Amino acid sequence: MTYNFLIYISYSYALPIGNPLEQEIISQGHTVKWFSDLTDGKNALLDKENHLLTIEEVVNYKPDIVLAATDNVPDFITGLKVQIFHGFFAQKRPEGNNKFAHFRIRGFFDLYCTQGPTSTKGFLEKQKKHPHFEVIETGWSKVDPLFPIEKRERSSGDKPTIMIASTFTERLSLAHRNDVYLKIQELSETGNYQFYMVLHPKLPQDIKLKWQKLVGENFVYYNTTDLIPIFKKSDILFADTTSAIQEFLLQGKPVVTFNHTFDHDYLINIKDANSIDSGFQNALTYPPSLIENISKFINQLHPYFDGQSSKRVVDATIEFLQRDKHYLKNKPLNLIRKYKLRKQLNYFTFKSYNKPYTLPKN
C-alpha cells in the first residue's frame, strides 16, 4: 500500500530537514508533496516541482501523513499530524522558560518523532498531562547526511578552519555585537585562521551585509541553510545559542560559545570579545575532558549515528497510521489557535480532525 505524504514548513531552513525525508519517502514508493504557509518557505520551494501553491491544493491532495517542521499545522486537512521539529532543544532561555518553549503542547499533533532520550523524556512527561498524542523516538532527519562521521585530517601547513554561526534573537546574537565583529575582522586579517560564516535567515539584512564585508582570502560567507557541508570541513564552531551548536557537536568537535545562557561542561563559553582568540586556541587542542563531555551529551541528545533517522520516521509514521488509537483522547478544542491558523491561511472551515487519523492495515 502506498501513502500520500505532505512535508509542511514555514521557513527556508526547514528544507534540509525535509529533503532526507523526501528521499526516503520516494525510495519506499510513496507520494510526497511540500507546502509552506509563509513566503520565505514558498520561495525556497520554487525549485521543487512537487510543491503545492495553495492551501486549497493541500486540502484536495488529502495527505495520509503530514510531517511538520512547524509549531502548528492545519487541523482541517486529512492525515496523521506528525511533529518532526525545526531544531534541537537549544536551551536559549533561563530554566524557567527554557523547557516550556521546547516542550510546549499546542494541541495539533498526533505524534511526536523525537530526536533522542532528552527530548523523548520531556514529551513523555507532557503526554501524562495531555494524553492525545503518542511519542516515538526516531532521531532527526536533518542530520542524516552528517553520517558516517568523517575524521577531518589537517596537514601541518593547513590553517585551522572555524565555522561561525549566529541566532537571530538580538539579545543572544553574536552577529549583532560590534566588538565581536571587530575581533573576527582582526583575526581574519592575521591569516592564522580560515573562517566560514553562515547566518540565520531571519537576521536583519543590514547585519548580513555588514559581515559580508569581511569576505576575503581568509573569510567565506555562505548564504545557505544547508549547514552540514560546512560542518564537515570545519575544525571548530564559534556560535552563541543557535541550535546549530547541537548539530555540530554530533561530530565530536569542540564549540566555542559567546555569552551562552548556560556554562555547559561540553562547551567552551567565553564572555568577552578579547577572549575569542584564546577560546579558539583552547578548542583546537581538542581537550580530552571536553571531548568526553561532548560524547556524554550527544548520547542523550541524538544517539543515532547511522544516518537512518529519516527511515525510522517514515516507518514509524506508517505503523502508527495503521495502529488502533482508541487509547488516545481527543485533541483540545483550541478554538483561538485554530481561528488564527485559518486567518493566516485565509481558509475558513468548520472541518476539524480532533481524533488521531487512522487507516486500516494492508
LOKEMAR-630737 format. One record per residue (C-alpha): residue number from 1; residue in one letter; x, y, z. Coordinates in pm, 1 decimal. Example, Ala and Ser with C-alpha at 12.3 -4.5 7.8 and 13.67 -1.06 7.14 Angstrom:
LOKEMAR-630737
ZADO,num,residu,east,north,up
ZADO,1,A,1230.0,-450.0,780.0;
ZADO,2,S,1367.0,-106.0,714.0;
***
This chain:
LOKEMAR-630737
ZADO,num,residu,east,north,up
ZADO,1,M,0.0,0.0,0.0;
ZADO,2,T,128.6,346.1,-83.6;
ZADO,3,Y,62.1,668.1,106.7;
ZADO,4,N,39.5,1040.8,40.0;
ZADO,5,F,293.6,1233.9,249.2;
ZADO,6,L,294.4,1611.0,297.6;
ZADO,7,I,602.8,1795.3,426.3;
ZADO,8,Y,470.3,2112.8,590.7;
ZADO,9,I,711.9,2402.5,652.6;
ZADO,10,S,723.4,2777.3,713.9;
ZADO,11,Y,1085.2,2882.7,661.8;
ZADO,12,S,1366.5,2801.2,419.2;
ZADO,13,Y,1574.9,2646.4,696.4;
ZADO,14,A,1329.1,2355.5,704.4;
ZADO,15,L,1436.7,2227.6,362.5;
ZADO,16,P,1739.5,2037.8,497.8;
ZADO,17,I,1500.5,1874.1,745.5;
ZADO,18,G,1256.0,1766.4,477.5;
ZADO,19,N,1496.4,1668.7,199.3;
ZADO,20,P,1620.4,1341.8,358.4;
ZADO,21,L,1258.6,1253.2,438.0;
ZADO,22,E,1156.2,1322.7,79.0;
ZADO,23,Q,1429.5,1089.6,-47.6;
ZADO,24,E,1322.7,812.6,190.5;
ZADO,25,I,952.6,850.2,106.3;
ZADO,26,I,1024.0,827.5,-266.2;
ZADO,27,S,1258.0,530.7,-218.6;
ZADO,28,Q,973.5,343.3,-46.3;
ZADO,29,G,739.0,411.9,-338.9;
ZADO,30,H,510.4,665.4,-170.7;
ZADO,31,T,398.0,1008.2,-292.7;
ZADO,32,V,529.3,1327.0,-133.9;
ZADO,33,K,434.1,1693.5,-171.6;
ZADO,34,W,559.6,2009.3,0.9;
ZADO,35,F,373.1,2312.2,131.1;
ZADO,36,S,483.3,2630.4,308.5;
ZADO,37,D,249.7,2864.4,492.8;
ZADO,38,L,493.1,3160.7,474.7;
ZADO,39,T,659.1,3349.1,189.1;
ZADO,40,D,1015.0,3259.5,292.3;
ZADO,41,G,938.6,2890.4,269.6;
ZADO,42,K,737.6,2931.4,-50.9;
ZADO,43,N,1033.4,3099.6,-220.4;
ZADO,44,A,1263.4,2819.7,-105.4;
ZADO,45,L,1031.3,2561.5,-264.6;
ZADO,46,L,1024.3,2723.3,-609.9;
ZADO,47,D,1277.8,2474.5,-748.4;
ZADO,48,K,1070.1,2177.7,-635.7;
ZADO,49,E,814.5,2053.8,-886.1;
ZADO,50,N,623.8,1866.7,-616.3;
ZADO,51,H,524.6,2167.5,-406.6;
ZADO,52,L,166.9,2280.4,-357.4;
ZADO,53,L,96.4,2650.4,-400.5;
ZADO,54,T,-228.0,2697.4,-207.6;
ZADO,55,I,-398.3,2556.6,97.7;
ZADO,56,E,-684.2,2452.6,-130.6;
ZADO,57,E,-441.6,2226.3,-317.0;
ZADO,58,V,-330.0,2080.9,16.7;
ZADO,59,V,-688.8,2002.5,115.9;
ZADO,60,N,-756.9,1838.5,-221.7;
ZADO,61,Y,-432.6,1637.4,-203.5;
ZADO,62,K,-573.8,1456.6,103.7;
ZADO,63,P,-246.0,1357.2,268.9;
ZADO,64,D,-231.3,1042.8,480.5;
ZADO,65,I,68.2,1166.0,680.7;
ZADO,66,V,170.3,1529.2,745.0;
ZADO,67,L,532.4,1579.2,854.5;
ZADO,68,A,550.6,1925.4,1009.5;
ZADO,69,A,869.0,2122.1,1081.6;
ZADO,70,T,645.1,2391.6,1231.9;
ZADO,71,D,482.7,2465.1,1567.2;
ZADO,72,N,129.5,2448.4,1426.0;
ZADO,73,V,-33.3,2253.6,1145.1;
ZADO,74,P,-384.9,2287.6,994.6;
ZADO,75,D,-632.7,2073.2,1184.1;
ZADO,76,F,-876.0,2076.0,891.8;
ZADO,77,I,-663.4,1877.9,645.9;
ZADO,78,T,-659.2,1499.6,645.6;
ZADO,79,G,-369.2,1291.2,766.6;
ZADO,80,L,-176.7,1191.9,1073.1;
ZADO,81,K,-18.0,1511.4,1207.2;
ZADO,82,V,346.5,1444.6,1297.1;
ZADO,83,Q,589.7,1687.2,1463.8;
ZADO,84,I,940.5,1640.6,1319.2;
ZADO,85,F,1091.0,1958.6,1475.9;
ZADO,86,H,1277.2,2252.7,1323.4;
ZADO,87,G,1568.6,2235.3,1565.2;
ZADO,88,F,1722.6,2071.5,1867.4;
ZADO,89,F,1642.2,2181.2,2222.1;
ZADO,90,A,1876.9,2481.4,2204.2;
ZADO,91,Q,1847.8,2595.2,2569.8;
ZADO,92,K,1843.0,2963.7,2481.6;
ZADO,93,R,1636.1,3080.1,2776.6;
ZADO,94,P,1681.1,3066.5,3154.4;
ZADO,95,E,1548.0,2747.8,3310.5;
ZADO,96,G,1207.0,2892.1,3398.2;
ZADO,97,N,1110.1,2941.6,3032.2;
ZADO,98,N,1353.5,2701.7,2870.0;
ZADO,99,K,1169.9,2370.9,2871.8;
ZADO,100,F,831.3,2536.8,2829.8;
ZADO,101,A,930.9,2678.2,2492.9;
ZADO,102,H,1060.4,2349.7,2350.9;
ZADO,103,F,809.9,2110.3,2507.9;
ZADO,104,R,505.4,2329.3,2460.1;
ZADO,105,I,198.1,2127.5,2360.4;
ZADO,106,R,-20.0,2324.3,2119.9;
ZADO,107,G,-279.0,2052.6,2061.1;
ZADO,108,F,-232.2,1998.1,1685.3;
ZADO,109,F,-17.2,1683.3,1669.5;
ZADO,110,D,-97.3,1312.5,1689.3;
ZADO,111,L,264.4,1200.5,1704.5;
ZADO,112,Y,599.0,1346.1,1811.6;
ZADO,113,C,901.0,1182.8,1643.6;
ZADO,114,T,1163.1,1273.7,1899.4;
ZADO,115,Q,1535.9,1314.2,1841.8;
ZADO,116,G,1680.6,1128.8,2140.2;
ZADO,117,P,1640.3,1049.4,2512.8;
ZADO,118,T,1649.1,1416.2,2617.2;
ZADO,119,S,1352.6,1516.8,2401.9;
ZADO,120,T,1171.2,1184.3,2443.5;
ZADO,121,K,1168.9,1219.0,2821.2;
ZADO,122,G,1030.5,1572.3,2800.5;
ZADO,123,F,742.7,1480.1,2573.1;
ZADO,124,L,657.3,1162.9,2764.4;
ZADO,125,E,619.1,1381.4,3074.2;
ZADO,126,K,386.5,1611.0,2880.7;
ZADO,127,Q,192.1,1311.4,2747.4;
ZADO,128,K,84.0,1221.6,3101.8;
ZADO,129,K,-98.5,1555.5,3125.5;
ZADO,130,H,-211.3,1565.9,2761.9;
ZADO,131,P,-291.0,1207.0,2655.6;
ZADO,132,H,-398.5,1295.9,2299.6;
ZADO,133,F,-66.8,1216.5,2128.1;
ZADO,134,E,197.7,946.2,2104.0;
ZADO,135,V,577.1,974.3,2131.1;
ZADO,136,I,818.9,763.8,1925.3;
ZADO,137,E,1195.1,817.3,1932.5;
ZADO,138,T,1337.4,809.5,1580.0;
ZADO,139,G,1629.5,1052.3,1559.6;
ZADO,140,W,1622.2,1365.5,1345.1;
ZADO,141,S,1614.1,1360.4,966.9;
ZADO,142,K,1818.0,1678.3,921.5;
ZADO,143,V,2139.1,1522.2,1049.2;
ZADO,144,D,2122.7,1205.2,835.3;
ZADO,145,P,2369.8,1348.1,577.3;
ZADO,146,L,2618.8,1410.5,859.0;
ZADO,147,F,2680.5,1036.9,896.4;
ZADO,148,P,2900.8,846.1,888.2;
ZADO,149,I,3127.8,1095.0,1062.5;
ZADO,150,E,3437.0,1162.3,854.3;
ZADO,151,K,3752.3,1232.1,1054.1;
ZADO,152,R,3899.3,1557.6,929.2;
ZADO,153,E,4271.6,1533.0,870.9;
ZADO,154,R,4469.8,1856.4,864.2;
ZADO,155,S,4825.4,1870.1,734.1;
ZADO,156,S,5088.9,2084.1,906.0;
ZADO,157,G,5050.6,2365.7,652.2;
ZADO,158,D,4672.0,2393.8,670.1;
ZADO,159,K,4507.0,2674.9,861.4;
ZADO,160,P,4259.6,2578.6,1133.6;
ZADO,161,T,3906.9,2618.3,997.2;
ZADO,162,I,3646.3,2788.6,1212.1;
ZADO,163,M,3276.2,2799.2,1130.6;
ZADO,164,I,3079.4,3095.6,1267.8;
ZADO,165,A,2703.1,3070.6,1320.4;
ZADO,166,S,2459.5,3304.4,1490.8;
ZADO,167,T,2099.3,3300.3,1603.2;
ZADO,168,F,1856.2,3580.2,1509.2;
ZADO,169,T,1742.0,3683.6,1859.4;
ZADO,170,E,1917.3,4018.6,1905.3;
ZADO,171,R,1999.4,3989.8,2275.8;
ZADO,172,L,2157.3,3646.5,2216.0;
ZADO,173,S,2314.1,3700.9,1874.9;
ZADO,174,L,2689.8,3743.7,1835.0;
ZADO,175,A,2623.3,3878.9,1485.0;
ZADO,176,H,2473.4,4190.6,1644.1;
ZADO,177,R,2784.0,4254.7,1855.0;
ZADO,178,N,3023.4,4509.8,1707.1;
ZADO,179,D,3306.8,4407.4,1942.3;
ZADO,180,V,3279.7,4051.3,1812.7;
ZADO,181,Y,3274.8,4176.4,1455.6;
ZADO,182,L,3591.2,4382.1,1507.4;
ZADO,183,K,3773.7,4091.5,1673.4;
ZADO,184,I,3684.7,3849.4,1393.7;
ZADO,185,Q,3790.8,4113.2,1140.0;
ZADO,186,E,4125.6,4141.5,1318.0;
ZADO,187,L,4174.7,3764.3,1335.0;
ZADO,188,S,4083.3,3714.4,970.2;
ZADO,189,E,4345.3,3971.8,870.5;
ZADO,190,T,4618.7,3783.4,1058.8;
ZADO,191,G,4581.4,3487.4,824.9;
ZADO,192,N,4603.0,3243.6,1116.6;
ZADO,193,Y,4253.5,3103.6,1060.4;
ZADO,194,Q,4016.2,3018.9,778.3;
ZADO,195,F,3664.8,3137.7,866.0;
ZADO,196,Y,3336.1,3004.7,724.1;
ZADO,197,M,3028.2,3202.2,823.8;
ZADO,198,V,2657.3,3132.8,792.5;
ZADO,199,L,2384.0,3348.1,945.2;
ZADO,200,H,2025.8,3268.3,1034.5;
ZADO,201,P,1784.4,3363.3,752.0;
ZADO,202,K,1577.2,3574.7,992.8;
ZADO,203,L,1864.5,3808.1,1082.1;
ZADO,204,P,1823.4,4166.9,951.0;
ZADO,205,Q,1968.5,4227.2,607.1;
ZADO,206,D,2193.9,4510.2,729.2;
ZADO,207,I,2360.5,4271.4,975.2;
ZADO,208,K,2420.6,4017.0,699.9;
ZADO,209,L,2566.6,4282.0,469.1;
ZADO,210,K,2798.2,4404.8,744.0;
ZADO,211,W,2952.9,4061.6,792.7;
ZADO,212,Q,2979.0,4005.2,419.5;
ZADO,213,K,3223.9,4297.5,407.9;
ZADO,214,L,3479.3,4064.1,569.7;
ZADO,215,V,3480.7,3828.9,270.8;
ZADO,216,G,3834.4,3769.3,150.6;
ZADO,217,E,4110.6,3511.4,139.0;
ZADO,218,N,4052.1,3402.1,499.0;
ZADO,219,F,3678.7,3465.6,531.3;
ZADO,220,V,3399.5,3294.3,334.5;
ZADO,221,Y,3032.3,3385.5,376.2;
ZADO,222,Y,2769.3,3124.8,286.3;
ZADO,223,N,2411.3,3224.5,207.6;
ZADO,224,T,2264.9,2881.3,273.7;
ZADO,225,T,2051.6,2680.5,512.7;
ZADO,226,D,2240.7,2358.1,430.7;
ZADO,227,L,2498.1,2362.2,709.6;
ZADO,228,I,2626.0,2005.5,704.8;
ZADO,229,P,2884.4,2050.2,424.8;
ZADO,230,I,3028.6,2341.8,626.1;
ZADO,231,F,3022.2,2136.6,948.3;
ZADO,232,K,3228.8,1866.0,784.1;
ZADO,233,K,3512.6,2092.4,671.2;
ZADO,234,S,3534.6,2292.8,996.2;
ZADO,235,D,3759.3,2207.9,1291.0;
ZADO,236,I,3556.8,2400.6,1548.5;
ZADO,237,L,3241.4,2614.1,1568.6;
ZADO,238,F,3207.2,2965.3,1708.9;
ZADO,239,A,2845.2,3042.9,1797.1;
ZADO,240,D,2608.7,3196.4,2052.6;
ZADO,241,T,2296.3,2996.9,2142.3;
ZADO,242,T,2193.6,2878.9,1795.3;
ZADO,243,S,2068.5,2520.8,1767.9;
ZADO,244,A,2345.4,2466.7,1511.0;
ZADO,245,I,2561.8,2405.2,1819.0;
ZADO,246,Q,2392.7,2074.7,1892.6;
ZADO,247,E,2410.0,1969.5,1527.9;
ZADO,248,F,2782.7,2047.6,1510.3;
ZADO,249,L,2856.7,1866.6,1836.9;
ZADO,250,L,2731.3,1538.9,1687.2;
ZADO,251,Q,3067.1,1522.0,1509.3;
ZADO,252,G,3251.1,1521.7,1843.7;
ZADO,253,K,3414.5,1855.1,1758.7;
ZADO,254,P,3450.5,2144.8,2007.4;
ZADO,255,V,3229.6,2452.8,2011.3;
ZADO,256,V,3327.1,2795.2,2146.3;
ZADO,257,T,3018.4,2991.3,2252.7;
ZADO,258,F,2985.1,3361.5,2316.4;
ZADO,259,N,2772.1,3450.1,2619.4;
ZADO,260,H,2572.0,3128.3,2611.8;
ZADO,261,T,2283.8,3127.9,2858.9;
ZADO,262,F,2441.0,2829.9,3039.3;
ZADO,263,D,2800.8,2731.7,3118.4;
ZADO,264,H,2764.9,2373.8,2996.7;
ZADO,265,D,3063.2,2145.8,3051.1;
ZADO,266,Y,3053.8,2037.3,2685.3;
ZADO,267,L,3108.4,2394.9,2559.8;
ZADO,268,I,3388.9,2648.6,2588.2;
ZADO,269,N,3186.5,2953.6,2686.6;
ZADO,270,I,3352.2,3296.0,2676.9;
ZADO,271,K,3214.5,3627.5,2799.0;
ZADO,272,D,3401.4,3899.9,2610.3;
ZADO,273,A,3542.7,3958.2,2265.0;
ZADO,274,N,3902.4,3977.7,2387.8;
ZADO,275,S,3881.3,3609.7,2487.1;
ZADO,276,I,3780.8,3487.4,2141.6;
ZADO,277,D,4132.1,3402.5,2018.7;
ZADO,278,S,4229.1,3217.1,2337.5;
ZADO,279,G,3898.8,3030.1,2318.3;
ZADO,280,F,3981.8,2921.0,1964.8;
ZADO,281,Q,4331.6,2810.3,2064.7;
ZADO,282,N,4193.4,2605.5,2353.1;
ZADO,283,A,3923.9,2441.1,2138.6;
ZADO,284,L,4170.2,2349.0,1863.8;
ZADO,285,T,4366.2,2131.7,2109.2;
ZADO,286,Y,4054.4,1912.3,2144.3;
ZADO,287,P,4087.5,1886.4,2527.3;
ZADO,288,P,4019.5,1520.6,2626.8;
ZADO,289,S,3787.3,1614.6,2914.0;
ZADO,290,L,3583.4,1839.1,2682.7;
ZADO,291,I,3557.9,1567.0,2415.8;
ZADO,292,E,3441.2,1320.1,2683.5;
ZADO,293,N,3171.9,1564.4,2798.5;
ZADO,294,I,3060.6,1617.2,2437.3;
ZADO,295,S,3027.8,1241.0,2393.8;
ZADO,296,K,2809.9,1208.8,2704.4;
ZADO,297,F,2591.3,1497.5,2589.4;
ZADO,298,I,2529.0,1377.3,2233.8;
ZADO,299,N,2446.1,1025.5,2350.7;
ZADO,300,Q,2147.5,1176.8,2528.4;
ZADO,301,L,2069.5,1431.3,2258.7;
ZADO,302,H,2081.2,1207.8,1949.0;
ZADO,303,P,2229.9,858.0,1992.7;
ZADO,304,Y,2176.8,766.6,1625.9;
ZADO,305,F,2489.4,773.1,1413.1;
ZADO,306,D,2374.3,554.5,1123.6;
ZADO,307,G,2213.7,822.8,903.9;
ZADO,308,Q,1885.3,629.4,908.2;
ZADO,309,S,1662.7,860.0,1111.3;
ZADO,310,S,1450.3,950.3,807.0;
ZADO,311,K,1375.7,582.9,754.2;
ZADO,312,R,1279.0,544.6,1118.8;
ZADO,313,V,1045.9,846.8,1090.1;
ZADO,314,V,874.4,718.1,774.9;
ZADO,315,D,842.2,363.5,911.0;
ZADO,316,A,714.1,484.8,1248.3;
ZADO,317,T,451.2,713.8,1096.4;
ZADO,318,I,317.2,442.4,865.3;
ZADO,319,E,299.6,194.6,1153.4;
ZADO,320,F,126.8,449.4,1376.5;
ZADO,321,L,-112.5,549.7,1098.1;
ZADO,322,Q,-241.9,192.8,1095.3;
ZADO,323,R,-238.8,141.5,1471.5;
ZADO,324,D,-553.1,133.4,1685.3;
ZADO,325,K,-552.8,469.0,1866.8;
ZADO,326,H,-863.7,437.7,2080.8;
ZADO,327,Y,-646.3,480.4,2390.5;
ZADO,328,L,-574.2,841.7,2290.1;
ZADO,329,K,-805.2,1123.6,2396.0;
ZADO,330,N,-946.7,1379.0,2154.2;
ZADO,331,K,-729.2,1681.4,2087.3;
ZADO,332,P,-825.7,2001.5,2273.1;
ZADO,333,L,-1075.6,2239.0,2113.6;
ZADO,334,N,-804.7,2501.8,2057.8;
ZADO,335,L,-1057.2,2748.9,1918.3;
ZADO,336,I,-834.7,3059.1,1932.0;
ZADO,337,R,-533.1,2887.8,1777.0;
ZADO,338,K,-749.9,2726.8,1509.5;
ZADO,339,Y,-902.2,3061.6,1420.0;
ZADO,340,K,-559.6,3227.3,1397.4;
ZADO,341,L,-439.1,2947.3,1168.7;
ZADO,342,R,-743.1,2984.8,942.3;
ZADO,343,K,-691.8,3360.3,930.4;
ZADO,344,Q,-322.8,3320.0,842.8;
ZADO,345,L,-407.3,3077.8,561.3;
ZADO,346,N,-722.4,3268.4,458.5;
ZADO,347,Y,-915.1,2942.6,462.9;
ZADO,348,F,-1224.6,2927.5,681.6;
ZADO,349,T,-1397.0,2599.0,753.6;
ZADO,350,F,-1567.0,2425.2,1044.8;
ZADO,351,K,-1396.9,2099.7,947.1;
ZADO,352,S,-1152.8,1975.7,1212.5;
ZADO,353,Y,-990.8,1638.3,1273.6;
ZADO,354,N,-989.8,1607.1,1650.5;
ZADO,355,K,-921.1,1234.9,1663.9;
ZADO,356,P,-588.1,1085.3,1552.5;
ZADO,357,Y,-608.5,990.7,1185.5;
ZADO,358,T,-615.3,614.4,1123.1;
ZADO,359,L,-605.8,392.6,814.2;
ZADO,360,P,-653.7,15.2,812.6;
ZADO,361,K,-353.7,-214.7,779.0;
ZADO,362,N,-273.8,-372.4,440.8;
***
